[in-house]
Amino acid sequence: MTTPSPPSPPTTDGSPQGGTTALKRALTTPLLYFFILGDVLGAGVYVLVGQIAAESGGAVWLPLLLALLLSLLTAASYAELATKYPRAGGASHYATLAYGPFTGFLAGYCMLAAGIVSVAALARGFAGAYLTAFVSLPVVLVAAVFLCCLALLNARGISESTRANVAATVIEVSGLLLVVGLGAWLFLRGAGDPGRLLRLGTAGTGAATGVLSGTVLAYYSFVGFETSVNVAEETRDPRRAYPRALFGALVTAGAVYVLVGVVASAAVPTGTLARSSGPLLEVVKEAGGVPPKLFSAIALVAVANGALLTGIMSSRLAYGMARDGLLPRFLTRVLPGRRTPWASIAATTALSFLLALTGDVATLASTLVLLLLVVFFLVNTAVLVQRRDRPAHPHFRAYTGVPVLGAVSCVVLATRVEAEVWTRGLIVLAVGVALGAVAARHRRRASS
């Protein structure tokens, strides 16, 4: 999950400089493809393969494949809306058009909350087996130091953060391809157990239940594609370029993830994967030939990069919502020299730290997915509602059944979310509803 295009450079009071201007259409189809691919190919799979195995059994590849197919359904809805309304704003903008400002606020709030939860999950993931390959430290200490370092880099500036992202993305993708290569080497040596790839479910769950529960976790690995709608306004010929880049990047990422799931499950016993907080490290150990510490360093870079990009997105979204009067005004405060939103960075980092103390990686990942399912349900249904709007310019149009299936898939996946996660999610949503009501009241007072 990564950052959308940042808002206009703020003044010290948080207002944009120079008013609204048209954005330059500079992104070609290949550039947009790599932008989305970098969004999706992230840290989730480094951490969650073991948790997926714990839910679905040896057939780890199947939840990853199902998550890809379900992501493509919602991606089709995003493609229609992004080419129909090629402007920054994403799900919040689409929900506002279809249902009004309150629902639009709720969509934006869920995106913000999901980002904060994601950073918390990655902070815990950073403190797992990949780090203990070097040093063993308390999770609380690691999470605190990790999040503080990310906040400082975020506050230093967007250019510094995005330059770090380019290098980190190359490293994390190389790590995934390395795992696939090591798995292939294991098969050539006649090692591993390919029979595990067909074992569905675990002793405590049936095949269908286990696969669907694993799919909820696997969905987390595809998080990121939804933020690409924010750059549709800066894409050349978005009607053609955006759908091609979006679907191409998702299929590419899905192919890599499925291959990773295949080699991890065949190479490592399911129980070992399920117990490990660094599951891909287990593949490296089984294959040999690559120092485990080297791969652990790669994985730590991947986790840190995912957290950094999501932290940037969360802080900028909080800043933008505060600037629009939807969150407390103090969140618009920026550093005079760096012009970065230090108040929203501090607030989102503090919330991520608190959440990191209250749940394990699987619980936090499921909470994030639940929040995004709310957003994706709104986007899929917004497509159908906005069919009444027929703009003059041509745009991508999904078959009517696709957004219907996308909305249904959100409901089905939500039914597989555990009760503990639902409790967390409902609390978060209740806060969002309260904030939305307050914002709506302020808006009515301002217009009267």
Salt bridges, closest charged atoms under 4 A:
GLU80 OE2 - ARG387 NE 2.81
GLU160 OE2 - ARG338 NH1 3.39
ASP193 OD2 - ARG196 NH1 3.84
ASP193 OD2 - ARG199 NH2 3.29
ASP237 OD2 - ARG240 NE 3.82
